[in-house]
Amino acid sequence: MSVLNRLFFIAFLFLISCAKDNGDSPESEKPVVFAVETNGSQLPYMMVETPETIQNEPKIAANLRVFLNKSLAHETPIGIEYRGSTSYRMSDKKSYGIETWDAGGLDSPYSFLNFPEEEDYIFMGHVFRASQNTVFDPSLMHHYIGHEMYRSMGRYASRTQWVDLEINGVYMGVYQFMEKLKRDKNRIDIEKLTPLDTDAAAITGGYIIKIDKTAGENGLGQPLAYFDNNWGDDALYTANNSWRSQYDIFKQPINIAPYGAPYHPDQYLETYFLYEYPKAADITNAQKEYIQGYIHDFETALINDNFAIETRTYTNYIDLDSFVDFFIINEITGNIDGYRLSTYMHKQRGGKLKMGPIWDLNIGYAKQGRVPVTDWIANYNIHVSQDAWMVPFWWPRLLEDPIFKQALKSRWTTLRASSFSDASVLSRVEQTATYLKDNGAVDRNYNRWTGIAVDYDGEVSILKNYLENRLQWMDQTINNY
């Protein structure tokens, strides 16, 4: 936060405290008036107040109050900004990133709704734009179902809670309040890596790497209108924020110069890895060289290993079980962005590369087509030609390996006998839909976001039918391995 913004923030907090002091009773005892009637809903009601206009970046000062059954449960200063790239451009229902702050406008960890204490959270809204007849995830539960399933596998997934969101007296709809993915003992649990960690042992971790669109380096301070059409910022890969695989999507050495203009004709061949932790501004050249070399050695081993024999060298570099689980969750959810966008991986100090956590499932569950429901999402490149972001060669190559397929079969058999049984999966969807309907969340959301007819019960049935059919197809395919 800049010095000017910090002074403004302190003045804002002073005005809020004065307003409270002028009342006849404590704030917690005053009857609260929501922008929408919630009629006994069990969803937390989150109320954001700010005298400033929310920007894409940087975060602006605000105050957040959280009500449970209309009683004040939490109150804290926050910074808030819009988040998302494609989703921001395509949706009238925006998503937001927040940080909890102290009275001086500095990051200050805070625990909401029994989440572990941290400062970075997200209000995730489903994409909705009536003028273009666009609605992603009309069931409102794509993220939640995928996260719960991944968590049932013993993996970390961002904790989520449905909430009603109000900003400056305007009801914004039903959102998923979520943890931002980051290094933390209760999130992505890896060691802290400082610029001083350069010796042979320390430099091995921890790292968080992401395959994704870039956030762009041109957005800071831009007016909101800029972000309605800044598609070029999605592919602004530079030597500062990323590095490129030395192999193309066909496993061949790549012979075009890296860091070309956004959407250049050969971009589909490239795979870029973004520095997520340490951030690009913090990671040292030695650390860059280490993690780049580690990924390259893994890729080279994966390409060169002879799958006709039992010996593997690529498994020296990766935690195979985490790759199997990541494959399963992306495939069962039909995550069309899986492997090629919003794809996280991490490496602990002294450990192997692990895939995950899962992220961004809003256009999964066969809602976007592109790949038939009777094929692997990992085979995206067969069905889509020259997308700017294609699936890295890793996944089709792993599907050629009998050892990977046997590990997949073993894990699938275990899961299908427990948390991934038809009954467990479908019950999770039914219980979630019942919770949202019984608490009026579905009606409130679609009374706020109108112009597209959403048959909610029909959408829940579509989701259940998809999952049931997908489970059966995966049974048939994996059992033949």
C-alpha positions as CSV (number, residue, x, y, z in Angstrom):
1,M,0.0,0.0,0.0
2,S,1.4,3.4,-0.9
3,V,1.9,6.1,1.8
4,L,-1.0,8.2,0.3
5,N,-3.3,5.2,0.4
6,R,-2.3,4.3,3.9
7,L,-3.1,7.8,5.1
8,F,-6.5,7.6,3.3
9,F,-7.1,4.2,4.9
10,I,-6.4,5.4,8.4
11,A,-8.7,8.4,7.9
12,F,-11.4,5.9,6.7
13,L,-11.0,3.8,9.8
14,F,-11.3,6.9,11.9
15,L,-14.6,7.9,10.2
16,I,-16.0,4.4,10.8
17,S,-15.0,4.5,14.5
18,C,-16.6,7.9,14.9
19,A,-19.8,6.6,13.2
20,K,-20.0,3.8,15.7
21,D,-19.3,6.0,18.7
22,N,-22.2,8.3,17.8
23,G,-24.7,5.4,18.1
24,D,-26.7,4.8,21.2
25,S,-25.7,1.2,21.5
26,P,-22.7,-1.0,20.5
27,E,-22.6,-1.9,16.8
28,S,-23.1,-5.6,17.6
29,E,-26.4,-4.8,19.3
30,K,-27.9,-2.6,16.5
31,P,-30.3,-4.4,14.2
32,V,-28.5,-4.8,10.9
33,V,-30.2,-4.0,7.6
34,F,-29.1,-6.2,4.7
35,A,-29.5,-5.2,1.1
36,V,-31.5,-8.4,0.6
37,E,-33.8,-10.3,2.9
38,T,-32.1,-13.6,3.9
39,N,-35.0,-15.2,5.8
40,G,-33.0,-17.2,8.3
41,S,-30.3,-18.3,5.9
42,Q,-27.4,-20.2,7.4
43,L,-25.0,-18.6,4.8
44,P,-22.6,-16.1,6.3
45,Y,-23.5,-12.6,5.1
46,M,-20.4,-10.5,4.2
47,M,-20.7,-6.7,4.0
48,V,-17.9,-4.6,2.4
49,E,-17.9,-0.9,2.8
50,T,-15.5,1.5,1.1
51,P,-15.5,5.1,0.0
52,E,-13.2,4.3,-2.9
53,T,-13.9,2.7,-6.3
54,I,-12.7,-0.9,-6.4
55,Q,-9.9,-1.3,-9.0
56,N,-8.4,-4.3,-10.7
57,E,-5.2,-3.4,-9.0
58,P,-4.0,-2.2,-6.5
59,K,-6.2,-3.1,-3.6
60,I,-8.1,-0.2,-2.1
61,A,-9.1,0.2,1.6
62,A,-12.3,-1.2,2.9
63,N,-14.0,-2.5,6.0
64,L,-15.5,-6.0,6.1
65,R,-18.2,-7.2,8.5
66,V,-19.3,-10.8,8.6
67,F,-22.7,-11.7,10.0
68,L,-23.9,-15.1,11.1
69,N,-27.7,-15.3,11.6
70,K,-27.7,-11.5,11.4
71,S,-25.3,-11.2,14.4
72,L,-21.9,-9.6,13.9
73,A,-19.3,-12.3,14.0
74,H,-16.2,-10.7,12.5
75,E,-15.0,-7.2,11.6
76,T,-11.7,-6.2,10.1
77,P,-10.1,-3.7,7.8
78,I,-9.3,-5.2,4.4
79,G,-7.8,-4.3,1.0
80,I,-10.0,-5.4,-1.9
81,E,-9.6,-5.5,-5.7
82,Y,-11.1,-7.3,-8.7
83,R,-9.5,-10.6,-9.7
84,G,-9.5,-12.8,-12.7
85,S,-8.5,-12.2,-16.3
86,T,-10.9,-14.0,-18.7
87,S,-13.5,-14.2,-16.1
88,Y,-13.3,-10.5,-15.4
89,R,-13.8,-9.7,-19.1
90,M,-16.6,-12.1,-19.6
91,S,-18.7,-11.6,-16.5
92,D,-20.9,-8.9,-15.0
93,K,-20.7,-10.8,-11.7
94,K,-17.1,-10.0,-10.7
95,S,-14.7,-11.9,-8.4
96,Y,-12.6,-10.2,-5.8
97,G,-9.4,-10.7,-4.0
98,I,-9.0,-9.4,-0.4
99,E,-6.3,-9.0,2.2
100,T,-7.0,-8.6,5.9
101,W,-5.2,-5.5,7.2
102,D,-4.3,-4.0,10.5
103,A,-5.2,-0.4,11.5
104,G,-2.1,0.8,9.7
105,G,-3.0,-0.8,6.4
106,L,-0.5,-3.6,6.7
107,D,-1.2,-7.3,6.1
108,S,-2.5,-8.9,9.2
109,P,-3.6,-12.6,9.4
110,Y,-7.3,-13.2,10.3
111,S,-9.4,-16.3,10.8
112,F,-12.8,-16.3,9.2
113,L,-15.5,-19.0,9.6
114,N,-13.1,-21.5,11.2
115,F,-10.5,-21.2,8.4
116,P,-6.9,-21.2,9.6
117,E,-5.6,-17.8,10.2
118,E,-4.2,-16.1,7.0
119,E,-4.5,-12.7,5.3
120,D,-5.3,-13.6,1.6
121,Y,-8.8,-14.7,0.6
122,I,-11.0,-14.7,-2.5
123,F,-14.7,-14.0,-3.2
124,M,-15.2,-16.3,-6.2
125,G,-18.3,-15.5,-8.3
126,H,-19.6,-17.7,-11.2
127,V,-19.3,-16.1,-14.6
128,F,-22.6,-14.5,-15.7
129,R,-23.4,-12.1,-18.5
130,A,-27.0,-12.0,-19.7
131,S,-26.2,-9.8,-22.7
132,Q,-24.1,-12.6,-24.2
133,N,-26.2,-15.5,-22.8
134,T,-23.0,-16.6,-20.9
135,V,-23.2,-18.4,-17.6
136,F,-20.5,-20.7,-16.3
137,D,-21.4,-23.1,-13.5
138,P,-25.2,-22.5,-13.2
139,S,-25.2,-25.1,-10.4
140,L,-22.9,-22.8,-8.3
141,M,-21.0,-25.8,-7.1
142,H,-18.3,-26.7,-9.6
143,H,-15.4,-25.5,-7.5
144,Y,-16.9,-26.8,-4.3
145,I,-17.5,-30.4,-5.5
146,G,-14.0,-30.6,-7.1
147,H,-12.3,-29.3,-4.0
148,E,-14.2,-31.6,-1.6
149,M,-13.4,-34.6,-3.8
150,Y,-9.7,-33.6,-4.0
151,R,-9.7,-33.1,-0.2
152,S,-11.2,-36.6,0.3
153,M,-8.1,-37.9,-1.5
154,G,-6.0,-36.6,1.3
155,R,-4.8,-33.6,-0.7
156,Y,-5.0,-29.9,0.2
157,A,-7.6,-27.9,-1.6
158,S,-8.7,-24.3,-0.9
159,R,-11.3,-24.3,1.8
160,T,-14.6,-22.9,0.6
161,Q,-17.7,-21.5,2.2
162,W,-20.8,-20.1,0.4
163,V,-21.6,-16.6,1.5
164,D,-23.9,-13.7,0.5
165,L,-21.9,-10.7,-0.5
166,E,-22.9,-7.0,-0.2
167,I,-20.7,-4.1,-1.3
168,N,-21.6,-0.6,-0.3
169,G,-25.3,-1.4,0.2
170,V,-25.6,-3.4,-3.1
171,Y,-26.3,-7.1,-3.0
172,M,-23.8,-8.9,-5.3
173,G,-25.1,-12.5,-5.1
174,V,-23.9,-15.8,-3.7
175,Y,-20.2,-16.3,-3.7
176,Q,-17.7,-18.8,-2.6
177,F,-15.4,-17.4,0.0
178,M,-12.1,-19.2,-0.6
179,E,-8.5,-19.4,0.5
180,K,-6.0,-18.0,-2.0
181,L,-3.4,-20.6,-3.0
182,K,-0.1,-19.6,-1.4
183,R,2.8,-20.9,0.7
184,D,1.5,-21.4,4.2
185,K,1.6,-24.3,6.8
186,N,-2.2,-24.6,6.4
187,R,-2.2,-24.2,2.6
188,I,0.7,-25.2,0.4
189,D,3.0,-26.5,3.0
190,I,6.5,-25.9,1.8
191,E,9.6,-24.4,3.3
192,K,10.2,-20.6,3.1
193,L,12.8,-19.8,0.5
194,T,14.8,-16.6,0.9
195,P,17.4,-15.0,-1.3
196,L,20.0,-16.3,1.1
197,D,19.0,-20.0,0.5
198,T,21.5,-20.8,-2.2
199,D,23.5,-23.7,-0.8
200,A,23.1,-27.2,-2.3
201,A,20.5,-28.3,0.3
202,A,18.5,-25.1,0.8
203,I,18.1,-24.2,-2.8
204,T,16.1,-27.3,-3.4
205,G,12.9,-25.8,-2.0
206,G,10.3,-24.7,-1.5
207,Y,8.9,-23.6,-4.8
208,I,5.4,-23.1,-6.3
209,I,5.3,-23.1,-10.1
210,K,2.2,-22.4,-12.2
211,I,1.3,-23.1,-15.8
212,D,-1.2,-20.3,-16.6
213,K,-1.9,-17.1,-18.4
214,T,0.2,-14.1,-17.2
215,A,-1.2,-11.5,-15.0
216,G,0.3,-8.9,-17.3
217,E,2.8,-6.2,-16.3
218,N,0.8,-3.3,-17.8
219,G,-2.3,-3.3,-15.6
220,L,-1.2,-1.4,-12.5
221,G,-3.0,1.9,-12.2
222,Q,-5.0,1.4,-15.4
223,P,-8.7,2.4,-15.5
224,L,-11.2,-0.4,-15.2
225,A,-12.1,-0.1,-18.9
226,Y,-8.6,-1.2,-19.8
227,F,-9.3,-4.7,-18.4
228,D,-12.4,-5.3,-20.5
229,N,-10.2,-6.0,-23.6
230,N,-6.6,-6.5,-22.5
231,W,-6.3,-10.0,-24.0
232,G,-2.7,-9.4,-24.8
233,D,-1.8,-9.2,-21.2
234,D,-2.6,-12.9,-20.8
235,A,0.4,-14.0,-22.8
236,L,3.1,-11.5,-21.7
237,Y,5.7,-14.1,-20.9
238,T,9.1,-12.6,-20.0
239,A,12.4,-13.9,-18.6
240,N,11.5,-12.1,-15.5
241,N,8.2,-13.8,-14.7
242,S,8.6,-17.2,-16.3
243,W,10.7,-19.7,-18.3
244,R,9.9,-21.9,-21.2
245,S,10.2,-25.6,-21.6
246,Q,13.0,-26.7,-23.9
247,Y,10.5,-29.1,-25.5
248,D,7.4,-28.5,-27.5
249,I,4.0,-30.2,-27.0
250,F,5.2,-33.0,-29.3
251,K,8.3,-33.8,-27.1
252,Q,10.6,-32.2,-29.7
253,P,13.4,-29.7,-28.9
254,I,11.8,-26.3,-29.5
255,N,13.7,-24.2,-32.0
256,I,11.8,-20.9,-31.9
257,A,12.9,-17.9,-29.7
258,P,11.1,-17.7,-26.4
259,Y,9.1,-14.7,-25.1
260,G,7.5,-13.9,-28.4
261,A,4.6,-11.4,-28.9
262,P,1.3,-12.5,-27.3
263,Y,-0.5,-15.0,-29.6
264,H,2.2,-15.4,-32.1
265,P,1.6,-18.2,-34.6
266,D,3.8,-20.7,-32.8
267,Q,2.6,-20.0,-29.2
268,Y,0.6,-23.3,-29.2
269,L,3.9,-25.2,-29.3
270,E,5.2,-23.6,-26.1
271,T,4.8,-24.4,-22.4
272,Y,5.7,-21.6,-20.0
273,F,6.2,-22.0,-16.2
274,L,5.4,-19.0,-14.0
275,Y,7.3,-18.2,-10.8
276,E,4.5,-18.3,-8.2
277,Y,6.7,-18.7,-5.1
278,P,9.1,-17.1,-4.6
279,K,7.6,-14.3,-6.7
280,A,9.4,-13.2,-9.8
281,A,10.5,-10.1,-8.0
282,D,12.1,-12.1,-5.2
283,I,13.5,-15.3,-6.7
284,T,17.3,-15.2,-7.3
285,N,19.0,-16.1,-10.5
286,A,20.6,-19.2,-8.8
287,Q,17.1,-20.3,-7.7
288,K,15.8,-19.8,-11.1
289,E,18.6,-21.9,-12.6
290,Y,17.9,-24.6,-10.1
291,I,14.2,-25.0,-10.6
292,Q,14.5,-24.6,-14.4
293,G,17.2,-27.3,-14.5
294,Y,15.1,-29.6,-12.3
295,I,12.1,-29.4,-14.5
296,H,14.2,-29.8,-17.6
297,D,15.9,-32.9,-16.2
298,F,12.5,-34.4,-15.4
299,E,11.2,-33.7,-18.9
300,T,14.2,-35.2,-20.5
301,A,13.9,-38.3,-18.5
302,L,10.2,-38.6,-19.2
303,I,10.9,-38.4,-23.0
304,N,13.9,-40.7,-23.0
305,D,12.8,-43.5,-20.6
306,N,12.1,-46.8,-22.3
307,F,8.6,-47.9,-21.2
308,A,9.2,-51.4,-22.5
309,I,11.4,-52.1,-19.5
310,E,10.8,-51.8,-15.8
311,T,13.4,-49.1,-15.0
312,R,12.3,-45.5,-14.8
313,T,14.4,-42.4,-14.3
314,Y,11.6,-39.7,-14.5
315,T,10.2,-40.9,-11.2
316,N,13.4,-39.7,-9.6
317,Y,12.0,-36.2,-10.1
318,I,8.3,-36.4,-9.4
319,D,6.0,-37.7,-6.7
320,L,4.1,-40.1,-8.9
321,D,1.2,-40.5,-6.5
322,S,0.5,-36.8,-6.6
323,F,0.5,-36.9,-10.4
324,V,-1.9,-39.8,-10.4
325,D,-4.3,-37.9,-8.0
326,F,-4.0,-34.7,-10.0
327,F,-4.9,-36.6,-13.2
328,I,-7.9,-38.3,-11.6
329,I,-9.4,-35.0,-10.2
330,N,-8.9,-33.2,-13.5
331,E,-10.5,-36.0,-15.4
332,I,-13.4,-36.7,-13.2
333,T,-14.4,-33.0,-13.1
334,G,-13.8,-32.7,-16.9
335,N,-11.6,-29.7,-16.2
336,I,-11.1,-28.4,-19.7
337,D,-8.4,-26.0,-18.4
338,G,-6.7,-28.8,-16.6
339,Y,-3.0,-29.3,-17.2
340,R,-2.6,-26.2,-19.4
341,L,-4.0,-23.4,-17.3
342,S,-4.4,-22.7,-13.6
343,T,-2.1,-25.6,-13.0
344,Y,-0.1,-25.6,-9.8
345,M,2.8,-27.7,-8.8
346,H,5.1,-27.4,-5.8
347,K,8.4,-28.8,-4.5
348,Q,9.5,-29.1,-1.0
349,R,13.1,-28.8,0.1
350,G,14.8,-32.0,-0.6
351,G,11.7,-33.5,-2.1
352,K,10.3,-34.3,-5.5
353,L,8.0,-32.3,-7.6
354,K,4.3,-32.6,-6.7
355,M,1.2,-31.7,-8.7
356,G,-1.5,-29.5,-7.2
357,P,-3.5,-28.1,-5.6
358,I,-6.4,-28.2,-8.0
359,W,-7.8,-24.8,-9.1
360,D,-10.4,-23.1,-11.3
361,L,-13.1,-25.7,-12.2
362,N,-15.8,-23.2,-13.4
363,I,-15.9,-24.5,-17.0
364,G,-15.5,-28.2,-16.1
365,Y,-18.0,-31.0,-16.0
366,A,-18.5,-31.1,-19.8
367,K,-19.9,-27.5,-19.9
368,Q,-17.5,-26.3,-22.6
369,G,-17.3,-29.3,-25.0
370,R,-14.0,-29.4,-26.9
371,V,-13.1,-32.8,-25.6
372,P,-15.6,-35.7,-25.8
373,V,-16.8,-37.1,-22.5
374,T,-15.5,-40.4,-23.7
375,D,-11.8,-39.3,-23.8
376,W,-9.2,-38.0,-21.4
377,I,-9.0,-34.2,-21.0
378,A,-5.2,-35.0,-21.2
379,N,-5.9,-35.7,-24.9
380,Y,-7.0,-32.1,-25.4
381,N,-4.4,-31.5,-28.2
382,I,-6.0,-34.2,-30.3
383,H,-9.4,-32.4,-30.3
384,V,-8.3,-28.8,-30.3
385,S,-5.7,-27.5,-32.8
386,Q,-3.3,-24.7,-32.0
387,D,-5.0,-23.2,-29.0
388,A,-2.7,-20.6,-27.5
389,W,-2.5,-22.9,-24.4
390,M,-2.1,-26.6,-25.1
391,V,-1.6,-29.5,-22.8
392,P,2.1,-30.1,-22.1
393,F,3.5,-33.4,-23.4
394,W,3.8,-34.7,-19.9
395,W,0.3,-36.1,-19.7
396,P,-0.1,-37.9,-23.0
397,R,3.4,-39.3,-22.4
398,L,2.5,-40.6,-18.9
399,L,-0.5,-42.3,-20.4
400,E,1.9,-44.3,-22.6
401,D,3.7,-45.7,-19.5
402,P,2.4,-49.0,-18.0
403,I,3.8,-48.1,-14.6
404,F,1.8,-44.9,-14.5
405,K,-1.3,-46.7,-15.7
406,Q,-1.0,-49.4,-13.1
407,A,-0.5,-46.7,-10.4
408,L,-3.6,-45.0,-11.8
409,K,-5.6,-48.3,-11.8
410,S,-4.6,-49.1,-8.2
411,R,-5.5,-45.7,-6.9
412,W,-8.8,-45.6,-8.9
413,T,-9.9,-49.0,-7.4
414,T,-9.3,-47.7,-3.9
415,L,-11.1,-44.4,-4.5
416,R,-14.1,-46.1,-6.2
417,A,-14.6,-48.3,-3.1
418,S,-14.8,-45.2,-0.8
419,S,-15.1,-41.5,-1.5
420,F,-15.5,-41.8,-5.2
421,S,-18.3,-44.4,-5.2
422,D,-21.3,-43.4,-7.2
423,A,-23.3,-43.1,-4.0
424,S,-20.7,-40.8,-2.3
425,V,-20.2,-38.5,-5.3
426,L,-23.9,-38.1,-6.2
427,S,-24.9,-37.7,-2.6
428,R,-22.4,-34.9,-2.2
429,V,-24.0,-33.1,-5.2
430,E,-27.6,-33.7,-3.8
431,Q,-26.7,-32.5,-0.3
432,T,-25.0,-29.4,-1.7
433,A,-27.9,-28.5,-3.9
434,T,-30.3,-29.0,-1.0
435,Y,-28.3,-26.8,1.3
436,L,-28.2,-24.0,-1.3
437,K,-31.9,-24.2,-2.0
438,D,-33.1,-24.6,1.5
439,N,-31.2,-21.5,2.5
440,G,-32.6,-19.5,-0.3
441,A,-29.2,-19.0,-1.9
442,V,-30.2,-20.1,-5.4
443,D,-33.2,-17.8,-5.4
444,R,-31.3,-14.8,-4.1
445,N,-28.5,-15.3,-6.6
446,Y,-30.7,-15.6,-9.6
447,N,-33.0,-12.8,-8.5
448,R,-29.8,-10.7,-8.5
449,W,-28.4,-12.0,-11.8
450,T,-31.3,-12.2,-14.3
451,G,-31.7,-12.3,-18.0
452,I,-30.8,-16.0,-18.5
453,A,-33.3,-18.6,-17.6
454,V,-31.6,-21.1,-15.2
455,D,-33.5,-24.3,-14.4
456,Y,-31.5,-25.0,-11.2
457,D,-33.0,-28.5,-10.6
458,G,-32.3,-29.3,-14.2
459,E,-28.7,-28.1,-13.9
460,V,-28.2,-30.3,-10.8
461,S,-29.6,-33.3,-12.7
462,I,-27.2,-32.5,-15.7
463,L,-24.3,-32.4,-13.2
464,K,-25.2,-35.7,-11.6
465,N,-25.7,-37.4,-15.0
466,Y,-22.4,-36.1,-16.2
467,L,-20.6,-37.4,-13.1
468,E,-22.3,-40.8,-13.2
469,N,-21.5,-41.3,-16.9
470,R,-17.9,-40.0,-16.4
471,L,-17.3,-42.4,-13.5
472,Q,-18.6,-45.3,-15.6
473,W,-16.4,-44.4,-18.6
474,M,-13.4,-44.0,-16.3
475,D,-14.1,-47.5,-14.8
476,Q,-14.3,-49.1,-18.2
477,T,-11.1,-47.4,-19.5
478,I,-8.9,-47.7,-16.4
479,N,-10.0,-51.3,-15.7
480,N,-8.5,-52.2,-19.1
481,Y,-5.1,-51.0,-18.1
